[in-house]
Amino acid sequence: MTTPTSVLTTLSDLSGTYVLDPAHTRIGFVARHAMVTKVRGQFNEFEGSGVVDASDFTKSTVTVTIQAASIDTRNEQRDAHLRSNDFLAMEEYPLITFTSTGIEQTGPTSVELTGDLTVRGVTNTVTIPFEFEGAATDPFGNLRVGFEGSVVINRKDYGVTWNVALETGGVLVSDKVTLEFEVSAIKTA
């Protein structure tokens, strides 16, 4: 007996090929500003896909490509600075990429996604814990799955070292950046 797609509740039901739905997915970030507040932003242009083998998650793969120029913090002047050589150097490095190297199921509805994150031409391995938020058939007959996850990285590990010392101590921009993922993916096969 098969489980109706509108009530999928476990990872074991998710085998297949998926693509990110950019209209319903958020790839965001949070960094501390001036030691007292947080600046949130996101990337508005990206694409991604994954192949899930729910019987053996180690055979699953995920790739994501982000257009660095699509960075959006709701402040044009700040966004222009983030696109510059001080931060993303988007003219030389227009893409931010992630390619999975391993996926491990860590609980009934959780996985850890490990892979190579490349920013400014520098690649480091990151492991992102994700929680399966559910699946449903949308009004157009597409099976959609949702995942949420986040990970903290050090921007200096990617050659993003620009900063300004503050008179009161500390720096203008934190070294640690939290990457946030709210994923809606559509099953294509």
ChimeraX attribute file (.defattr): number of C-alpha atoms within 10 A of each C-alpha:
attribute: neighborCount
match mode: 1-to-1
recipient: residues
	/A:1	3
	/A:2	5
	/A:3	9
	/A:4	10
	/A:5	17
	/A:6	13
	/A:7	11
	/A:8	17
	/A:9	18
	/A:10	16
	/A:11	22
	/A:12	16
	/A:13	17
	/A:14	20
	/A:15	17
	/A:16	15
	/A:17	18
	/A:18	22
	/A:19	20
	/A:20	23
	/A:21	17
	/A:22	16
	/A:23	9
	/A:24	11
	/A:25	19
	/A:26	21
	/A:27	20
	/A:28	19
	/A:29	21
	/A:30	18
	/A:31	20
	/A:32	18
	/A:33	14
	/A:34	18
	/A:35	15
	/A:36	7
	/A:37	9
	/A:38	14
	/A:39	14
	/A:40	18
	/A:41	20
	/A:42	18
	/A:43	17
	/A:44	18
	/A:45	16
	/A:46	20
	/A:47	15
	/A:48	18
	/A:49	19
	/A:50	20
	/A:51	20
	/A:52	23
	/A:53	18
	/A:54	17
	/A:55	13
	/A:56	13
	/A:57	19
	/A:58	15
	/A:59	14
	/A:60	21
	/A:61	20
	/A:62	21
	/A:63	18
	/A:64	18
	/A:65	17
	/A:66	20
	/A:67	17
	/A:68	24
	/A:69	22
	/A:70	17
	/A:71	23
	/A:72	19
	/A:73	18
	/A:74	12
	/A:75	9
	/A:76	11
	/A:77	9
	/A:78	13
	/A:79	16
	/A:80	13
	/A:81	13
	/A:82	20
	/A:83	20
	/A:84	15
	/A:85	15
	/A:86	13
	/A:87	20
	/A:88	24
	/A:89	20
	/A:90	19
	/A:91	13
	/A:92	11
	/A:93	18
	/A:94	18
	/A:95	22
	/A:96	21
	/A:97	22
	/A:98	22
	/A:99	19
	/A:100	19
	/A:101	18
	/A:102	17
	/A:103	22
	/A:104	16
	/A:105	18
	/A:106	12
	/A:107	12
	/A:108	12
	/A:109	16
	/A:110	19
	/A:111	21
	/A:112	18
	/A:113	23
	/A:114	20
	/A:115	22
	/A:116	18
	/A:117	20
	/A:118	18
	/A:119	25
	/A:120	21
	/A:121	16
	/A:122	14
	/A:123	16
	/A:124	13
	/A:125	13
	/A:126	18
	/A:127	19
	/A:128	19
	/A:129	19
	/A:130	22
	/A:131	20
	/A:132	19
	/A:133	16
	/A:134	17
	/A:135	23
	/A:136	18
	/A:137	17
	/A:138	12
	/A:139	7
	/A:140	6
	/A:141	9
	/A:142	14
	/A:143	19
	/A:144	22
	/A:145	21
	/A:146	19
	/A:147	20
	/A:148	18
	/A:149	19
	/A:150	18
	/A:151	15
	/A:152	17
	/A:153	15
	/A:154	14
	/A:155	18
	/A:156	13
	/A:157	14
	/A:158	18
	/A:159	15
	/A:160	19
	/A:161	13
	/A:162	13
	/A:163	13
	/A:164	10
	/A:165	11
	/A:166	12
	/A:167	7
	/A:168	8
	/A:169	9
	/A:170	12
	/A:171	16
	/A:172	16
	/A:173	20
	/A:174	18
	/A:175	18
	/A:176	15
	/A:177	18
	/A:178	17
	/A:179	19
	/A:180	20
	/A:181	19
	/A:182	18
	/A:183	22
	/A:184	22
	/A:185	24
	/A:186	23
	/A:187	20
	/A:188	13
	/A:189	9
